[in-house]
Every structure is written in structure tokens, then in C-alpha cells.
């Protein structure tokens, strides 16, 4: 059961980024006057407006993926945590790749594995190791 919960948490985290990115970029771009990813990430990281829009859209996308066997409250906490951590990890190039292809680059998948597990543990979805 523990491995199942870890697998679900990891899948949910990757789904979060994929769905949040695929369906959320329009929400992200609108607040920055359609200037695009480059303007929203001019410093190499998401600016506050883009980051807030990304977190909102990816958290909502993640929450829709909750398996019925997981606590809604705990899963939602994990979604917020993963959204916040992924917003801080995405590079401008990865954001462009997601925007252009709808796919999560392998570099981002690798960077997100530990934060996803950490968020699942913090939310109480899995036991700490």
C-alpha cells in the first residue's frame, strides 16, 4: 500500500505539471499582457505574476486528479506544495518546451522527483523515510 501511495503521489505530481502546463499557460500569459514566457521569466525564474498564475492553474489541475483512496485535504496540500516547488524549478527553456510541445522535458521530470516525494510526505500521503 505504501508503494502504491508513493507511485500515486509521483504520478500526480507529474500529471500536475503536465496538465498545469498544458492548460495553464494561457492563464499564465494573460496577466503579463501576452508578452510570453520570456517576459515572464526574464530573470531566469518566473516573475511574481507568472508564478502566482502558474501555481493557481497547476494546483487546480492537480486537485482534479485526486484518486478517491487519498484524503482530499492531504492531496490538496500536496498539490499546492508541488505547484510551488515546480514553479521555482522550471527554467525558461523548459517552460518554452512545455508551451511548444505540451510535454514535460526529462530535465524537469528528474528535478521534480524528490520535491514530489517530499510534498507527499509533508502532506501525510506517505510515511517519511
N, C-alpha and C positions, 0 to 999 in steps of 0.2 A: 504494500500500500504506500509506503514511504517513497519508493522509486516512482510509483505512478504519480504521486503528488509533485515530485521534482520534475518529472517529464512534462506534466501539465503546466507547471509554472514556467518552464523553459519555453515550451511551445507558445504559451500565452504571451510571453514576453516578445518572442519573435513575431507572432501574429500582430501584437500591438504595434510594433514598429512598422511592419509591412502595411497593415491597414491604416494606421495613423498617417503613414507617409503617403500611401496611395490616395486616400480620400481626404487627407488633412491639408495637403499643400495649398489648395485653393483658399482654405481658411487662413493659412499662414501668410499667404501672399497679399490677401486683401488689406490687412492692416498696414502693410508697408507700401501701400499705393501701387500695387502691381509692379514694384521695382524688381522683384525677383529674389532668388536665393542669394545672389552675390551681394546685393544691397543689404539684405537681412543678416548676412554673415560677413560683413566687410572686415571685422576684426579677427575672423577665423572661427568665431563662435557665434551662435545665434544672439542677435540683439534681444533686448527685453521683450519687445512687441512680438517678434517672431517666436521666441522661446515660449511665451505665455500662450500664444495661439497653438503652437505645436503641442504643448502639454495638455491643453484643453481637448484638442481633437484626438490625440492618441490615447488619452485616458478614456474618453468616451468610447472609442473603438475597442479598446481592451476590455472594458467592462461588459460590452456586448458579447464577448467570447467566454464568459464565465461558465465552466461546467457546473451542472446542478449539484454535484457532490462537494463542491467547495463553498465555504461560507462567503456570502455576498460581501460582508463588511471586510473580511480579511482579503478577499480577492481585489476589492476596490482599492484598499490600501496598497496592495502590491502594484496595481495598475498605476497609481499616482507615482509611487516610488520609481517604477521602471520608466515611466514617461519623463520624469525629472532627470534621471540619470542618463537616459538616452539622449535627451536634449543637450546635455553637456558633453556628450561623446561624439556626436555627429560632426564630421568635418564638412566644409563647403563642397568638396568633391563628392563625398558620399551623398550629400543632400541633392546635388545635381544628378547623380546616378539614379537615386530613388525617383526623383522628379521625372527624369527622361525615360526610365525603363519600368518603373513600378516595382523594381526588385531591390532587395536588401543586399548591398555589397558584402562579400565574405569578410572584408576587414571589419565592418560594423558588427556582423554576427559574432565574430570572435571577441570583439571588445565588450559585447553585451552579455556574454555567457555568465561571467561572475556577478555583475550587477543584478542580473535577473535572479540568480540563486540567492544572492544577498537580500534582495527585496522580498522574495518568497519566505525566507527565514524570518526577516523582521516583521512580516505581516502574520506570521504564525501558520503559514501554509505547510511548512516543512519544519522538522526539528533541526536545530543547529548542529553543526558537525565540528 
